[in-house]
Amino acid sequence: MTDNNGVDEHPQERQRGPVTLRRSQRVELTTTDQRLLDSRGPSDWVHTDPWRVLRIQAEFVEGFGALAEVPSAVTVFGSARTPRDHPEYQIGRDLGGALANAGFAAITGGGPGVMEAVNRGCSEAGGFSVGLGIELPFEQGLNPWVDLGVNFRYFFVRKTMFIKYSQAFICLPGGFGTLDELFEALTLVQTKKVTKFPVVLFGRSYWQGLYDWIQNSVLASGKVGDKDLALLHLTDDIDDAVRVVQEAHKAWDEAH
């Protein structure tokens, strides 16, 4: 099926465990049933905590393995509920293209809405489009413009991948998930768990209230310092957002 612009919304894909491969990332692989023959028996053990530890370990291994060769990348967050005819969808699409043209891969949560828009813009510009999905109680799935996708069971494993393989976060208007990732990143930068990691809030009309609250309440009451507030960059301009990312990446490159 194609959209009005003739873009295939359901490209051929191949699964490698939890990893989804599309377009140039597709490779011929053997099937998993060659690895182990099925044997029925008591299944209570798959619900125990020790087994969950192995699943968590497996998710880290799969994520690290799949993303190890991703080029310099920027993670973009935003609402899954943004319709395709909304102005924020076009902004996401333009931002994804701008990141690709600047030499960055675009990483999103892999879902619909703004995430789809960013993956789409990046893919259409010839960039590397990555989606890190999450198992949810309602059906979502990876959007059709993800070239390399990984699906996770655990949010904390997925968060590690966002941080480890990104040079910056750009937050478009979004809900609780976007806010969660935003403050996770700020905490890691504030505590120096990660360095040279800019956090951009894109959309002044949406984010200004939050920024003002941090400045007038959190900062004013001494809960954070001036340097902490400076970790946030508020903008309405795509070129400005990309510039912030490029400058931070250059500084990181020179320090290493």
Helices and strands as residue ranges (DSSP letters): E 13-16, E 19-22, G 23-25, G 32-34, G 44-47, H 49-67, E 73-77, H 87-101, E 105-108, H 114-124, E 129-134, E 148-152, H 155-164, E 169-171, H 176-190, E 199-202, H 204-213, I 214-219, H 226-229, E 232-235, H 238-255
